[in-house]
Amino acid sequence: MTNRPIRPAQIGSEPASPCVKVCEVDRSAGLCRGCGRTLAEISAWFGASAAQKHAILLAVRDRAQSVSIKST
């Protein structure tokens, strides 16, 4: 994820899924090793509005700066 801010014009646009097809959850962090989302965020993605998806992406970006996800 980049640290570029989300511009207001982007909020209404439909963001692409952050899924990178590496679907494995790090049990200690509770996050997907591929995209960095929680299981709740992954399951909410499909029914989420564009604004909710942007909020998830911001949470993933912020989390990535402070959490280490271990690979197996």
Backbone hydrogen bonds, N-H to C=O, Kabsch-Sander energy under -0.5 kcal/mol:
donor,donor_aa,acceptor,acceptor_aa,energy
7,R,5,P,-0.6
10,Q,7,R,-1.7
11,I,7,R,-0.8
11,I,8,P,-0.7
12,G,8,P,-0.6
13,S,10,Q,-1.0
24,E,22,V,-1.4
26,D,31,L,-3.4
27,R,25,V,-0.8
30,G,26,D,-3.1
31,L,26,D,-1.0
32,C,37,R,-2.7
33,R,24,E,-3.7
34,G,22,V,-1.0
36,G,32,C,-1.6
39,L,30,G,-0.5
42,I,38,T,-2.3
43,S,39,L,-2.5
44,A,40,A,-2.0
45,W,41,E,-1.4
46,F,42,I,-0.6
47,G,44,A,-0.9
48,A,44,A,-0.8
48,A,45,W,-1.0
53,K,49,S,-2.4
54,H,50,A,-2.3
55,A,51,A,-1.9
56,I,52,Q,-2.2
57,L,53,K,-2.6
58,L,54,H,-2.3
59,A,55,A,-2.3
60,V,56,I,-2.6
61,R,57,L,-2.5
62,D,58,L,-2.7
63,R,59,A,-2.6
64,A,60,V,-2.4
65,Q,61,R,-0.8
65,Q,62,D,-0.6
66,S,63,R,-1.7
67,V,63,R,-1.9
69,I,67,V,-0.5
70,K,68,S,-0.6
